[in-house]
Amino acid sequence: MSTTTAIPDNLFRMPTLGADMTEGRVVEWLVEPGSEVQRGDLVAVVETDKSDIEIEVFEPCVVEEFLVELGELVDVGTPIARIRPLDARRSGPAVTVDRPAEPLAPPEPPDRRAPPDRPAATARPAPPAAERPSAPPARSSGARRRVTPRARRLAAERGIDLAGLAVTGVVTGAHVLRLGGPDVPEPAAPPAPSSRAESRRAAIADLMARSWATIPHYHVTAVVDVSNLENRLARRNEALSPGQRMLLTAPMHAAIARAAADVPVCNGWWRDDGYVAAAQVDLGIVVALRGGGIIVPTVEDAASLSAEEMMERLRDLVERARRGRLRGSDLRPASLTVTSLGERGALSVSGVIHPPQVALVGVGSVQDRAMVIDGYVRPRRTVHVTVAGDHRAHDGLAAARLLGALEHHLEELP
């Protein structure tokens, strides 16, 4: 999966944000024409069947021109902006930025774009005070707070003061819309929540139907004793606030990633009638969205993370996924996916593999269970863990090895 285009053709293309994505639409630009952007800078918000995704660039460049209208549905790979490498900015044609703050929206009335006592023809005038937030007093670095053109326009239309808006990072139109205010018609409005949920459901159903039709599934389940792990977590969390406590899901996901690294035949993709092993464990995390449906962001190189680092990554990814603020890099191709219904009280889950992956791990809820330990029946805390496997790439023995490695690593964590 790619979240940007190569610089040489000077075109930034609609990225592929998941193996099942074929089209998308730009619903917000986070930069203006003429902006210099660095590696990792966010440039646009793209709406897909499943969520709104913030996309970034991975090479320094200048964004010269937008090539699609806001809300226009285009195929993956379609050029959506013209860009220029930063090292070519001197030799390339000059870029003059003399456009409204929202270049693809209808022009704003002159009295909104410049105050009466300041000529509109002044080069690069500062926006009116009502349209720009004041920098927070505590910021001593002098850096100006970034507000997207759409956010400025929406705030002006709704009479909203952005100065006190508690937002980390770029203030976008979505932040302003959540504040409410008078109803103002929005160009290229996104689908209503119900239609978005239906679209997500249709996309999920299509992918899962394709998975069942093309992948010869098998399932292997183990009952994993987590009594000792829960005791260690309880001791660790005893003196911590709720926001600092580690949940069982963090060491579980970390252990699954390490187990996948130990059993590489379960960590990769089936492509062109053959298995391709992944170089590292990029762990897909199934997240249930509040409006219905699911999305699967990825934890990169998950086997290298400690349980604490995994907890931080999971908190961040789940929170942004449910707010609809994932980035393109969050949706890199996973080499193995984990779905967990434990918090919903489900005993176990036998998942459907996300093609082209060759395995999926399902984690159920923690249950009390009587087990024989050293010849005595004792109460233990257990979890049903199920591996869904692709018989083209491996068989039940590989899944059993994965589950055995999982139990081993759980004893070492957190």
Beta strands, then each sheet from edge to edge (+ up, - down):
strand 1: 11-13
strand 2: 23-29
strand 3: 35-37
strand 4: 42-47
strand 5: 52-56
strand 6: 61-66
strand 7: 73-75
strand 8: 79-85
strand 9: 217-225
strand 10: 268-271
strand 11: 274-277
strand 12: 283-285
strand 13: 287-288
strand 14: 294-295
strand 15: 298-299
strand 16: 326-327
strand 17: 336-340
strand 18: 359-373
strand 19: 376-390
sheet 1: 1+ 8- 6+ 3-
sheet 2: 7+ 2- 4+ 5- 16-
sheet 3: 9+ 19- 18+ 17+ 12+ 15-
sheet 4: 10+ 11-
sheet 5: 13+ 14-
end
